[in-house]
Amino acid sequence: MGMLKTCKETSGLVTQSLDRSLNFRERVGMRLHLMICTNCRRFNQQMHLIRAWLRNEDEASMQSGLSEQGRERIARNLQKEE
């Protein structure tokens, strides 16, 4: 892989960057491509927005917890399994 990445390579790096730290060569190649490609730049923004939205949804669901009915339903299903 050269320094200037293709759109396919860049979208893969954008996705991977959400889960792990990219090495120097990957970061530079991705950033160079994002500087010149509007579509990949938009994809990068969308991925970060989706990640933030999912993080907020996860936090909200953890704070609200299960309803009493939901807990009872799960308990009944677990008892049936035993």
C-alpha positions in Angstrom: 0.0 0.0 0.0 1.3 3.4 -1.0 0.9 6.6 1.0 -2.1 7.8 -1.1 -4.9 5.4 -0.3 -7.9 4.4 -2.5 -11.4 5.1 -1.3 -11.8 1.5 -0.4 -8.6 1.4 1.7 -9.6 4.7 3.3 -13.1 3.6 4.3 -11.5 0.5 5.8 -9.0 2.6 7.8 -11.8 4.9 9.0 -13.8 1.9 10.3 -10.7 0.4 11.9 -9.8 3.7 13.5 -13.0 3.5 15.6 -11.8 0.2 17.2 -8.0 0.6 17.3 -5.2 3.1 17.0 -3.8 3.3 13.5 -0.1 3.2 13.0 1.7 6.3 11.7 1.7 5.2 8.0 -2.0 4.3 8.1 -2.9 7.6 9.8 -1.0 9.7 7.3 -2.4 7.8 4.3 -5.9 8.2 5.6 -5.5 11.9 6.4 -4.0 12.6 3.0 -6.9 10.9 1.3 -9.5 12.6 3.5 -8.0 16.0 2.5 -8.7 15.4 -1.2 -11.8 13.2 -1.2 -15.1 14.8 -0.2 -17.0 11.4 -0.2 -14.6 9.7 2.2 -14.5 12.8 4.4 -18.3 12.6 4.6 -18.1 8.9 5.3 -15.6 9.6 8.1 -18.0 12.2 9.6 -21.0 9.9 9.4 -19.1 7.1 11.1 -18.1 9.3 14.0 -21.7 10.6 14.3 -23.1 7.1 14.3 -20.5 6.0 16.9 -21.5 9.0 19.1 -25.2 8.3 18.7 -24.7 4.6 19.6 -22.6 5.6 22.7 -25.4 8.0 23.8 -28.1 5.4 23.2 -26.1 2.8 25.2 -25.6 5.2 28.1 -29.3 6.1 28.1 -30.4 2.5 28.1 -28.0 1.7 31.0 -29.4 4.6 33.0 -33.0 3.8 32.4 -32.6 0.1 33.2 -35.2 -2.6 32.7 -38.7 -2.1 33.7 -40.1 -4.3 36.4 -42.1 -6.2 33.8 -39.0 -6.8 31.7 -37.1 -8.2 34.7 -40.0 -10.5 35.6 -40.3 -11.7 32.0 -36.5 -12.5 31.9 -36.7 -14.3 35.3 -39.7 -16.4 34.1 -37.8 -17.4 30.9 -34.7 -18.3 32.8 -36.8 -20.5 35.2 -38.3 -22.3 32.1 -34.8 -23.0 30.8 -33.8 -24.7 34.1 
